[in-house]
Amino acid sequence: MTDKIDRFVGDFAFLSNFYPSTVYVDGKRYSTVEHAYQAMKSEDPHVQKAIREAKTPGNAKRLGRCVKLRDDWESVKVEIMRDLIRKKFDNPFLRPLLLATGDAYLEEGNHWNDRFWGVCKGTGRNMLGQLLMQVRDEINLEIEAEEHVYGEDGIDSQD
């Protein structure tokens, strides 16, 4: 496996927030993590609905740039993203793809100058990559715990 995945395109497009992956927030269906994340910037249900119904994740992102941010946005945005990524990778199709990245360093390399969620021209915090690796580690720990209790064959070892 690659030591570093530095762009979420091609075989690794599933790591992108724009990748089609249904997530639910407060019982509402969002077609991508991007849709859900942008909608969570506002507490106005009408704004959230408009973003939820955006035709593409790019449209959702553009709408999200225009909303009045909720007062606590800066203090909650990372946790909201972490929760959305967890929901995304609960998907039985996507979970194994994330796990197949092994221990590769995940970096959301971009050319649109996002240095908070990603890395542009060699600099950035790479928060999206950090959260993806964290969720991958959490899933691996869950699997290890299940194997400890049930054994690799799925039989409860405590019987």
Z-matrix of the N, CA and C atoms (Angstrom, degrees):
N
C 1 1.470
C 2 1.519 1 108.80
N 3 1.293 2 114.70 1 149.11
C 4 1.462 3 122.89 2 178.34
C 5 1.523 4 110.17 3 -62.10
N 6 1.335 5 116.41 4 141.81
C 7 1.460 6 120.54 5 177.03
C 8 1.521 7 111.68 6 -72.04
N 9 1.357 8 115.49 7 -27.81
C 10 1.458 9 119.57 8 -176.27
C 11 1.527 10 109.26 9 -144.67
N 12 1.305 11 115.78 10 132.73
C 13 1.458 12 122.44 11 171.69
C 14 1.523 13 104.23 12 -109.63
N 15 1.331 14 115.92 13 111.15
C 16 1.464 15 118.78 14 -169.60
C 17 1.524 16 114.63 15 -106.39
N 18 1.323 17 117.13 16 3.56
C 19 1.467 18 120.79 17 174.61
C 20 1.521 19 107.65 18 -151.83
N 21 1.306 20 116.60 19 142.40
C 22 1.453 21 120.94 20 -177.26
C 23 1.530 22 109.99 21 -98.89
N 24 1.342 23 114.42 22 65.78
C 25 1.461 24 122.64 23 -179.38
C 26 1.533 25 108.16 24 -134.30
N 27 1.335 26 116.02 25 171.31
C 28 1.457 27 120.18 26 177.33
C 29 1.519 28 111.04 27 58.87
N 30 1.332 29 116.04 28 -128.59
C 31 1.472 30 120.76 29 -179.48
C 32 1.523 31 112.41 30 -62.47
N 33 1.317 32 116.85 31 -17.26
C 34 1.462 33 120.43 32 -177.50
C 35 1.523 34 112.73 33 -110.42
N 36 1.317 35 117.20 34 15.75
C 37 1.473 36 121.69 35 179.04
C 38 1.528 37 111.24 36 -59.93
N 39 1.329 38 117.51 37 -27.54
C 40 1.469 39 120.89 38 -179.40
C 41 1.525 40 112.55 39 -62.61
N 42 1.319 41 117.84 40 -16.99
C 43 1.465 42 121.34 41 178.14
C 44 1.530 43 112.11 42 -78.75
N 45 1.305 44 116.75 43 -17.62
C 46 1.461 45 121.87 44 -178.27
C 47 1.526 46 111.40 45 -73.54
N 48 1.321 47 115.64 46 146.50
C 49 1.466 48 120.36 47 175.17
C 50 1.524 49 111.75 48 -69.13
N 51 1.316 50 117.56 49 -14.18
C 52 1.467 51 121.81 50 178.77
C 53 1.529 52 111.55 51 -84.38
N 54 1.320 53 118.03 52 -11.07
C 55 1.464 54 121.89 53 -177.56
C 56 1.530 55 110.34 54 -66.56
N 57 1.328 56 118.06 55 134.08
C 58 1.468 57 120.34 56 179.36
C 59 1.530 58 111.20 57 -59.09
N 60 1.308 59 116.20 58 116.63
C 61 1.470 60 121.66 59 -178.90
C 62 1.526 61 107.52 60 -162.03
N 63 1.283 62 115.83 61 107.36
C 64 1.458 63 120.77 62 -177.48
C 65 1.523 64 111.05 63 -64.13
N 66 1.322 65 115.86 64 129.85
C 67 1.467 66 122.09 65 171.60
C 68 1.530 67 107.39 66 -131.61
N 69 1.311 68 115.09 67 149.51
C 70 1.467 69 121.08 68 178.96
C 71 1.521 70 109.52 69 -114.17
N 72 1.320 71 114.87 70 134.83
C 73 1.462 72 122.07 71 174.83
C 74 1.521 73 106.14 72 -130.86
N 75 1.318 74 115.77 73 124.13
C 76 1.469 75 121.07 74 -179.13
C 77 1.528 76 111.47 75 51.11
N 78 1.332 77 116.11 76 40.65
C 79 1.458 78 121.37 77 177.49
C 80 1.519 79 115.03 78 76.46
N 81 1.320 80 117.63 79 1.92
C 82 1.466 81 121.94 80 -179.23
C 83 1.526 82 109.36 81 -101.70
N 84 1.342 83 115.45 82 138.53
C 85 1.462 84 121.87 83 -177.28
C 86 1.536 85 110.87 84 -90.78
N 87 1.325 86 114.78 85 128.58
C 88 1.463 87 122.18 86 175.28
C 89 1.528 88 107.75 87 -117.62
N 90 1.319 89 116.72 88 139.19
C 91 1.462 90 119.96 89 -174.65
C 92 1.534 91 113.51 90 -81.89
N 93 1.321 92 117.23 91 -16.24
C 94 1.470 93 120.84 92 175.12
C 95 1.527 94 108.64 93 -147.08
N 96 1.309 95 116.02 94 162.90
C 97 1.460 96 121.16 95 172.84
C 98 1.526 97 109.24 96 -60.94
N 99 1.326 98 117.13 97 -37.34
C 100 1.468 99 120.23 98 -179.69
C 101 1.521 100 111.33 99 -59.56
N 102 1.324 101 116.78 100 -45.67
C 103 1.465 102 120.35 101 177.40
C 104 1.536 103 110.42 102 -56.36
N 105 1.329 104 115.74 103 -49.46
C 106 1.467 105 120.10 104 -176.73
C 107 1.526 106 111.21 105 -64.89
N 108 1.326 107 117.25 106 -44.95
C 109 1.458 108 121.14 107 -178.78
C 110 1.522 109 111.04 108 -60.43
N 111 1.315 110 116.07 109 -47.75
C 112 1.465 111 119.56 110 -179.07
C 113 1.529 112 110.93 111 -63.54
N 114 1.322 113 117.36 112 -38.78
C 115 1.470 114 121.06 113 179.77
C 116 1.531 115 111.31 114 -65.25
N 117 1.323 116 117.01 115 -33.62
C 118 1.461 117 120.58 116 -177.61
C 119 1.523 118 112.62 117 -71.58
N 120 1.334 119 117.49 118 -10.74
C 121 1.459 120 120.83 119 176.46
C 122 1.527 121 111.58 120 -65.10
N 123 1.318 122 116.52 121 -22.40
C 124 1.464 123 121.89 122 -177.27
C 125 1.523 124 109.77 123 -117.94
N 126 1.316 125 115.29 124 150.50
C 127 1.462 126 119.87 125 173.90
C 128 1.525 127 111.12 126 -100.23
N 129 1.321 128 117.09 127 0.92
C 130 1.460 129 123.05 128 -179.74
C 131 1.529 130 109.31 129 -82.29
N 132 1.327 131 118.08 130 116.73
C 133 1.469 132 119.97 131 -177.66
C 134 1.531 133 113.61 132 -61.07
N 135 1.324 134 117.84 133 -28.62
C 136 1.469 135 120.47 134 178.41
C 137 1.527 136 110.83 135 -70.33
N 138 1.323 137 115.91 136 -39.74
C 139 1.467 138 120.93 137 176.73
C 140 1.530 139 109.21 138 -66.13
N 141 1.321 140 116.67 139 -45.33
C 142 1.465 141 120.68 140 179.01
C 143 1.527 142 111.02 141 -58.73
N 144 1.320 143 116.56 142 -41.92
C 145 1.467 144 120.89 143 179.67
C 146 1.525 145 110.69 144 -63.93
N 147 1.318 146 117.10 145 -44.43
C 148 1.468 147 120.61 146 179.65
C 149 1.529 148 110.73 147 -59.92
N 150 1.317 149 116.65 148 -42.61
C 151 1.465 150 120.30 149 179.07
C 152 1.524 151 110.12 150 -69.60
N 153 1.317 152 117.30 151 -42.59
C 154 1.466 153 121.54 152 179.09
C 155 1.527 154 110.82 153 -57.13
N 156 1.317 155 116.67 154 -36.22
C 157 1.462 156 121.78 155 -175.95
C 158 1.533 157 113.59 156 -91.36
N 159 1.322 158 117.29 157 1.91
C 160 1.470 159 120.23 158 177.66
C 161 1.526 160 109.48 159 -56.63
N 162 1.324 161 115.94 160 140.81
C 163 1.473 162 121.20 161 -175.04
C 164 1.528 163 113.37 162 -64.56
N 165 1.320 164 116.95 163 -34.50
C 166 1.469 165 120.68 164 -177.02
C 167 1.523 166 109.76 165 -134.63
N 168 1.330 167 117.82 166 160.62
C 169 1.464 168 119.48 167 174.58
C 170 1.527 169 112.03 168 -62.13
N 171 1.324 170 116.96 169 -32.73
C 172 1.464 171 120.09 170 176.68
C 173 1.516 172 111.41 171 -63.20
N 174 1.331 173 116.46 172 -41.32
C 175 1.467 174 119.98 173 176.25
C 176 1.523 175 110.68 174 -64.80
N 177 1.320 176 116.76 175 -40.38
C 178 1.469 177 120.40 176 178.05
C 179 1.528 178 109.96 177 -61.03
N 180 1.324 179 116.63 178 -41.69
C 181 1.468 180 120.81 179 179.84
C 182 1.531 181 110.63 180 -64.10
N 183 1.324 182 116.26 181 -42.93
C 184 1.473 183 119.66 182 178.70
C 185 1.529 184 110.77 183 -62.63
N 186 1.318 185 116.94 184 -42.06
C 187 1.472 186 120.04 185 177.23
C 188 1.527 187 110.68 186 -63.49
N 189 1.323 188 116.20 187 -41.33
C 190 1.461 189 120.84 188 -179.74
C 191 1.517 190 113.43 189 -61.84
N 192 1.315 191 115.92 190 -27.77
C 193 1.475 192 119.69 191 178.63
C 194 1.522 193 111.96 192 -72.43
N 195 1.322 194 117.21 193 -16.45
C 196 1.468 195 121.46 194 -174.78
C 197 1.523 196 113.73 195 -101.06
N 198 1.321 197 118.02 196 -5.43
C 199 1.465 198 119.28 197 -173.78
C 200 1.531 199 111.16 198 -83.19
N 201 1.318 200 114.20 199 156.31
C 202 1.464 201 119.66 200 169.97
C 203 1.529 202 105.99 201 -76.23
N 204 1.333 203 115.48 202 117.02
C 205 1.463 204 120.16 203 -177.29
C 206 1.520 205 111.36 204 -66.09
N 207 1.311 206 115.31 205 141.38
C 208 1.463 207 119.28 206 173.70
C 209 1.531 208 108.60 207 -61.04
N 210 1.309 209 116.57 208 151.53
C 211 1.468 210 121.69 209 -172.56
C 212 1.522 211 113.54 210 -58.59
N 213 1.324 212 117.30 211 -33.85
C 214 1.465 213 120.63 212 -175.53
C 215 1.530 214 113.22 213 -96.31
N 216 1.329 215 117.81 214 13.00
C 217 1.460 216 121.17 215 -170.02
C 218 1.529 217 113.61 216 -53.14
N 219 1.305 218 117.63 217 -48.89
C 220 1.469 219 119.71 218 -176.36
C 221 1.527 220 112.24 219 -61.96
N 222 1.312 221 117.10 220 -29.47
C 223 1.470 222 119.28 221 -178.53
C 224 1.529 223 113.25 222 -88.16
N 225 1.339 224 118.28 223 -12.68
C 226 1.473 225 120.07 224 -177.00
C 227 1.528 226 114.34 225 -116.48
N 228 1.320 227 118.43 226 -10.99
C 229 1.465 228 119.84 227 -170.77
C 230 1.529 229 113.70 228 -63.14
N 231 1.320 230 118.11 229 -36.42
C 232 1.468 231 119.58 230 -179.88
C 233 1.527 232 110.12 231 -69.38
N 234 1.324 233 117.06 232 -42.98
C 235 1.469 234 119.56 233 179.29
C 236 1.522 235 111.06 234 -65.95
N 237 1.316 236 117.38 235 -36.61
C 238 1.471 237 120.66 236 176.11
C 239 1.526 238 109.46 237 -62.12
N 240 1.327 239 117.56 238 -45.71
C 241 1.459 240 120.57 239 179.14
C 242 1.523 241 110.53 240 -62.49
N 243 1.330 242 118.14 241 -42.80
C 244 1.464 243 121.65 242 179.44
C 245 1.530 244 109.93 243 -58.90
N 246 1.322 245 116.29 244 -45.45
C 247 1.464 246 120.86 245 180.00
C 248 1.530 247 111.06 246 -62.76
N 249 1.330 248 117.11 247 -41.46
C 250 1.468 249 120.51 248 179.63
C 251 1.528 250 111.18 249 -66.07
N 252 1.314 251 117.05 250 -39.13
C 253 1.466 252 120.38 251 178.00
C 254 1.526 253 110.01 252 -65.49
N 255 1.324 254 117.01 253 -40.63
C 256 1.474 255 119.69 254 176.07
C 257 1.522 256 110.26 255 -58.93
N 258 1.329 257 116.46 256 -45.10
C 259 1.466 258 120.32 257 179.84
C 260 1.528 259 110.62 258 -63.07
N 261 1.312 260 116.97 259 -43.80
C 262 1.463 261 121.27 260 -179.92
C 263 1.518 262 110.64 261 -57.20
N 264 1.324 263 117.23 262 -46.17
C 265 1.451 264 120.69 263 -174.36
C 266 1.529 265 113.43 264 -90.13
N 267 1.331 266 116.78 265 12.17
C 268 1.459 267 121.14 266 163.60
C 269 1.526 268 109.44 267 -76.77
N 270 1.319 269 115.84 268 -17.68
C 271 1.462 270 122.26 269 -179.81
C 272 1.535 271 109.30 270 -62.39
N 273 1.348 272 118.11 271 125.94
C 274 1.469 273 120.66 272 -176.26
C 275 1.535 274 114.13 273 -66.55
N 276 1.327 275 118.07 274 -15.81
C 277 1.458 276 120.77 275 174.54
C 278 1.533 277 110.55 276 -85.10
N 279 1.325 278 116.26 277 -40.26
C 280 1.469 279 120.20 278 -174.93
C 281 1.530 280 113.36 279 -82.03
N 282 1.320 281 117.37 280 -32.84
C 283 1.472 282 120.70 281 -177.30
C 284 1.527 283 112.20 282 -54.42
N 285 1.341 284 118.96 283 -50.40
C 286 1.470 285 118.15 284 -179.68
C 287 1.534 286 113.12 285 -64.07
N 288 1.323 287 116.80 286 -29.13
C 289 1.468 288 118.93 287 177.55
C 290 1.530 289 110.37 288 -65.62
N 291 1.333 290 116.30 289 -42.06
C 292 1.462 291 119.54 290 177.25
C 293 1.524 292 110.21 291 -63.95
N 294 1.327 293 116.35 292 -45.04
C 295 1.466 294 119.76 293 -179.75
C 296 1.526 295 111.92 294 -63.54
N 297 1.330 296 116.67 295 -31.34
C 298 1.470 297 120.54 296 179.85
C 299 1.529 298 112.39 297 -68.27
N 300 1.330 299 117.49 298 -12.03
C 301 1.469 300 118.89 299 175.23
C 302 1.528 301 110.40 300 -73.77
N 303 1.328 302 116.39 301 -4.80
C 304 1.468 303 120.96 302 175.66
C 305 1.503 304 111.52 303 59.80
N 306 1.315 305 115.81 304 -127.91
C 307 1.464 306 119.57 305 178.43
C 308 1.533 307 111.04 306 -109.78
N 309 1.331 308 115.78 307 22.53
C 310 1.470 309 119.77 308 178.32
C 311 1.523 310 110.29 309 -60.70
N 312 1.307 311 115.08 310 143.34
C 313 1.459 312 121.06 311 173.59
C 314 1.521 313 106.97 312 -74.56
N 315 1.332 314 117.02 313 126.71
C 316 1.460 315 122.46 314 -177.75
C 317 1.517 316 109.18 315 -102.39
N 318 1.322 317 115.38 316 120.64
C 319 1.459 318 120.78 317 -177.43
C 320 1.519 319 109.83 318 -129.13
N 321 1.308 320 115.83 319 124.46
C 322 1.455 321 120.95 320 -179.77
C 323 1.529 322 108.59 321 -84.75
N 324 1.342 323 114.52 322 76.82
C 325 1.456 324 120.26 323 178.05
C 326 1.516 325 109.87 324 -69.41
N 327 1.321 326 116.73 325 137.48
C 328 1.462 327 119.59 326 -177.73
C 329 1.518 328 110.63 327 -148.36
N 330 1.325 329 114.56 328 166.21
C 331 1.458 330 121.60 329 177.55
C 332 1.527 331 111.19 330 -114.03
N 333 1.336 332 117.42 331 4.53
C 334 1.472 333 121.06 332 -177.42
C 335 1.519 334 111.96 333 -100.30
N 336 1.324 335 116.19 334 17.56
C 337 1.460 336 122.81 335 170.48
C 338 1.528 337 114.27 336 68.79
N 339 1.333 338 116.91 337 29.64
C 340 1.460 339 120.34 338 175.96
C 341 1.521 340 107.75 339 -88.89
N 342 1.319 341 114.84 340 103.08
C 343 1.461 342 120.15 341 -178.73
C 344 1.529 343 112.59 342 -103.80
N 345 1.321 344 116.44 343 4.43
C 346 1.465 345 119.21 344 172.99
C 347 1.530 346 109.15 345 -93.06
N 348 1.316 347 116.79 346 -58.73
C 349 1.470 348 121.19 347 -178.32
C 350 1.522 349 111.47 348 -79.39
N 351 1.323 350 117.22 349 -22.64
C 352 1.453 351 120.34 350 -175.31
C 353 1.503 352 112.97 351 -138.42
N 354 1.341 353 113.17 352 -156.66
C 355 1.457 354 122.14 353 -179.37
C 356 1.525 355 107.11 354 -133.50
N 357 1.327 356 116.08 355 130.51
C 358 1.457 357 121.61 356 178.04
C 359 1.524 358 107.99 357 -129.03
N 360 1.305 359 115.50 358 127.87
C 361 1.474 360 121.64 359 179.54
C 362 1.521 361 111.31 360 53.61
N 363 1.327 362 115.24 361 39.88
C 364 1.463 363 120.93 362 174.18
C 365 1.510 364 116.66 363 84.62
N 366 1.337 365 118.56 364 -1.90
C 367 1.459 366 119.08 365 178.89
C 368 1.523 367 110.87 366 -128.66
N 369 1.322 368 114.41 367 146.31
C 370 1.454 369 120.63 368 176.91
C 371 1.516 370 111.63 369 154.29
N 372 1.323 371 115.19 370 161.31
C 373 1.468 372 121.43 371 -179.20
C 374 1.519 373 112.68 372 -80.49
N 375 1.333 374 117.50 373 -23.62
C 376 1.458 375 121.77 374 178.49
C 377 1.527 376 112.81 375 56.72
N 378 1.314 377 117.00 376 42.81
C 379 1.469 378 119.88 377 -178.03
C 380 1.526 379 112.42 378 -61.90
N 381 1.341 380 118.04 379 -36.47
C 382 1.462 381 118.85 380 178.45
C 383 1.523 382 110.47 381 -63.84
N 384 1.304 383 116.99 382 -46.71
C 385 1.465 384 120.13 383 177.23
C 386 1.516 385 111.67 384 -60.36
N 387 1.337 386 116.60 385 -41.94
C 388 1.468 387 120.63 386 179.28
C 389 1.531 388 110.70 387 -60.76
N 390 1.337 389 116.33 388 -43.83
C 391 1.465 390 119.93 389 -179.47
C 392 1.526 391 111.44 390 -67.79
N 393 1.318 392 117.35 391 -39.50
C 394 1.463 393 120.11 392 177.05
C 395 1.530 394 110.93 393 -60.72
N 396 1.317 395 117.06 394 -43.31
C 397 1.471 396 120.40 395 178.57
C 398 1.523 397 110.57 396 -65.98
N 399 1.331 398 116.78 397 -37.95
C 400 1.459 399 120.41 398 178.19
C 401 1.532 400 110.76 399 -63.79
N 402 1.323 401 116.97 400 -45.66
C 403 1.470 402 120.49 401 179.10
C 404 1.531 403 109.88 402 -64.80
N 405 1.321 404 117.16 403 -40.11
C 406 1.472 405 120.29 404 176.30
C 407 1.523 406 110.32 405 -58.83
N 408 1.334 407 117.55 406 -43.58
C 409 1.465 408 121.49 407 177.99
C 410 1.532 409 110.99 408 -63.34
N 411 1.326 410 116.96 409 -41.32
C 412 1.470 411 120.87 410 178.62
C 413 1.529 412 110.79 411 -60.80
N 414 1.319 413 116.76 412 -43.79
C 415 1.468 414 120.65 413 179.85
C 416 1.518 415 110.17 414 -63.97
N 417 1.326 416 116.33 415 -43.61
C 418 1.469 417 119.54 416 178.03
C 419 1.529 418 111.66 417 -61.17
N 420 1.321 419 117.32 418 -39.05
C 421 1.467 420 120.37 419 177.37
C 422 1.529 421 111.27 420 -65.64
N 423 1.329 422 116.94 421 -39.46
C 424 1.468 423 120.41 422 176.12
C 425 1.525 424 110.84 423 -60.43
N 426 1.321 425 116.12 424 -44.27
C 427 1.462 426 120.99 425 -179.90
C 428 1.521 427 110.19 426 -63.42
N 429 1.326 428 116.97 427 -44.48
C 430 1.472 429 120.50 428 178.16
C 431 1.517 430 111.23 429 -60.87
N 432 1.324 431 117.21 430 -41.74
C 433 1.462 432 120.73 431 179.54
C 434 1.522 433 110.81 432 -64.10
N 435 1.333 434 116.70 433 -42.59
C 436 1.470 435 120.45 434 178.48
C 437 1.523 436 110.73 435 -63.76
N 438 1.333 437 116.86 436 -41.12
C 439 1.459 438 120.11 437 178.98
C 440 1.517 439 111.17 438 -66.26
N 441 1.321 440 117.00 439 -32.56
C 442 1.462 441 120.80 440 178.13
C 443 1.527 442 110.03 441 -66.89
N 444 1.327 443 116.82 442 -42.53
C 445 1.465 444 120.95 443 -178.46
C 446 1.523 445 111.09 444 -77.23
N 447 1.339 446 116.27 445 -45.43
C 448 1.458 447 120.17 446 -172.71
C 449 1.520 448 114.18 447 -101.35
N 450 1.317 449 118.13 448 -8.81
C 451 1.441 450 120.44 449 -174.70
C 452 1.516 451 109.87 450 76.00
N 453 1.318 452 115.57 451 162.98
C 454 1.461 453 119.16 452 -177.12
C 455 1.513 454 112.13 453 -65.92
N 456 1.329 455 118.60 454 -21.72
C 457 1.456 456 121.48 455 -179.41
C 458 1.532 457 112.51 456 -88.19
N 459 1.343 458 117.19 457 -0.56
C 460 1.457 459 120.74 458 176.61
C 461 1.520 460 114.52 459 84.72
N 462 1.321 461 117.32 460 6.37
C 463 1.468 462 120.50 461 -179.98
C 464 1.520 463 108.18 462 -94.74
N 465 1.321 464 116.10 463 133.85
C 466 1.459 465 121.40 464 -179.26
C 467 1.511 466 109.76 465 -62.95
N 468 1.326 467 116.20 466 114.71
C 469 1.457 468 121.44 467 -176.87
C 470 1.526 469 112.86 468 -76.76
N 471 1.328 470 115.87 469 -4.68
C 472 1.454 471 118.50 470 -177.76
C 473 1.518 472 112.41 471 -95.69
N 474 1.333 473 116.39 472 1.84
C 475 1.473 474 119.10 473 178.61
C 476 1.504 475 110.65 474 -81.05
